[in-house]
Amino acid sequence: MDHPHKTAFFEIQSSNDVLIEILNRSERLGLKSWAVGAGFLQQSVWNSFHKRPLLENIKDVDWVYFDDADLSEDAEANVAWQVQALMSDVPLRFDVKNQARVHLWYERKFGSKIEKYRDLTHALSTWPTTSTAIGVSQVEGVINTIAPFGFSDLMNMYVRPNKVQVTQTIYEQKVARWKRCWPMIHVESWDETQSAPFESHPTINEL
């Protein structure tokens, strides 16, 4: 059962003042589908378990949205500019990406083609590890999460690859840094993991 892990995740993030401020400001943009996710959430949980400030060793914020009505670079750049302007006093770098257009540049950057994502949940379900495949958003003051693989791995500090897209090299580079910064985490090797993780089961929850 995932429920205790969801509760623990919500408790940690409810005390994350920076996250709450980011969500409050992000809602002003009026976008239909967006989320803050990946390492920013994962590593704040790890910092909590390591008894550290929640932002320690966090490099950036993955701020993603889904807009398949306009797949242009200019539109994405405009949203990125708006996010950066809203967050100008937040002491973190914001990596803003329209997940609806990732398939247009993924092969050029990573060497392999991918299908176009259907929606934001589909996009998150392809992220490199089961514990980073998580996003948080806010609508009319209500905070929701997208968690395609649940919360168990994240809350157990267990890292395993989601082999849908990530390569072994990129996975091993990521986990090597993570293990140095958060020594209590358990990292599953590439060869230990089956081709696909558990059955994807999107979850939406109030925080």
N, C-alpha and C positions, 0 to 999 in steps of 0.2 A: 504494500500500500504506500502511496506517495504522499498522503495527506500530512503526516508529521514533517516531512521535508518541505512541503509548500509553506506550512506555518512558520517554520524556522527561517526560510528564505524571506518571507514577508516581514518578519520581525527585524531582521538585519537591514533590509532595504528601507523600512519605515524610519530607521534611525540615520539613514544616509541623507544628510541635509543637502548635499550637492545634487544627488539624484532627484530629490523632490523639487529643487529649484529648477533643474533642467526640464523636468516634466511640466512644471507650471508654465515655464516660458515657451516650451515647444508647442503646447496646446494653442497658443496665440496664433500660430501659423495657419491654423484652419485646415490642415491636410487631413484627408480621410483615412489614410493608412500609413502609420509611421511607428517607429520604436527606437528605443535606446537599448543596446544589447551587447552580446559577446563578452569580451574580456573585462569590460568595465564592471559588469555585474558579477561575473565569475570571480574576478580577483578581489572585489570588495568582500565577497563571502570568505574567500581564503584569508584575507587580512583579518577579518573578524575572528576566525578560528586561530590565527597566529597571534592574537591579542595586539594587533597593530592598528594605527589609523587606517580608516577604510580606503583611503586613496593611495596608500604607500605602494610604490613600484608600478602604478598604473600609468601607461604611456599615453593613452588616448581614449576617446569615446567613439564607439561605432554608432552613428546616428543614421538610421536607414528609413527609407520610405518606399512606397510602391505606387507608381503613377504610369500606367501603360498608355495613357492618352497622349503623352508627349515624351518621346524617347530621346530627345535631342540633348547634346552635351550642354547647350546653352541653358536649357530649362533646369538641368541638374545643377549647373554652376550657380544659377540664380537662387535655388533653394539652399545650396551650400552657403552662399553669401548671407542669406537671411538668418540661417542658423548661427553662423559665426558672429553676426552683428548682435543677435540676441544673447549670445554666450560670451561676449567679449571680456567680461571680468571673471569668467570661470577658468581656473588655472589648469586647463587640460586642452589638448588639441582635439578637434572634432573632425572625424572622417565621415563625410556625408556622401551616401550613395543611393541612387534610385535603383532598387533591386529589379525593377522591370526591364532595365537595359543592361544588366550585367552580361548577358549572353552576347552582346555586341562587341565587348572588348576582352572577354575572358580568355579566348584562345590566343589573342595577341600577347597577353601578359603571362599566361600560365601554360600555353602550348597545347591545350585540348579544347574541343568544342563542348558546350553545354546547351541544354535545352532552355528555352525561355521559361522563367518562373511563372507560375500561375497566379501567385499572390504572395504576401509577405510571409505567411506561415511556410509555404513551399520553399521560399528562399532560405529561411532560418534552418529548415530541415537538412540543408546541404552544408551548413557551416562545419568547420574542421573537426570539432570534437563534440561529444554529446553534452558536455558541461558548458560549452560556449553557445550552444544552440538555444538561446533564450533571449527574449526581448520583453521590454516593459514599455507601456504607453499609458496615456491618460486621455479620457474623454469626459468632459463636463465634471472634472474633479475626481472622477473614479479611475483608479489605477488598475490596469489589466496586464496580464502576462501572456506571452506566447511561448510555450515550452514543448516543442515537438517530441522530445524524449524524456519529458518529465524533469523532476528535480533531484532524483536519488543520487546520480553520479555527482552532481554539483555539491550537494550537501554532505556527501561522504568524502569529498575531496578526491574523487576518483576520476582520472583522466583516461579516456579511450578515444581512438580515432573514429571519426565518421567518414568512412571511405567512399562516400558518394562522389566527392570531388577532390579532396585534399590528396596530395602526393605524400609518399613516405618521407621524402627529404624535408618538405615543409613542415610536416607533423613533428619530425624529430628535432628540427631547429626550434620550433615553438616550445616543445616540452623540456628541452634542455635549459632554456632560459627560465621557464616556470619553476623547474625543480631547484634552480639556484636561488630564486627569489622566495619560493614557498616550499621549504624542505619537507614539510609534513604531508604534501600531496602524494598520492600513489599514482604512478604512471604505468599504464598498460602498454606493452611494446606493440609495435606495428604487427608483428607476426602472431601475437596472441589473439588479435581481434578478428572476428568473422568479417566477411565482405561488407555486410550492412549491419548497422546496430539494431536495436530492438525495434519492434513495430512502432512506427511513428504515431503518436497520439496527441494531437494539439490540445493544449489546455488553456482556458481563459479564466482568470481568477481576479477577484478584487483584492487589492492590497490594503 
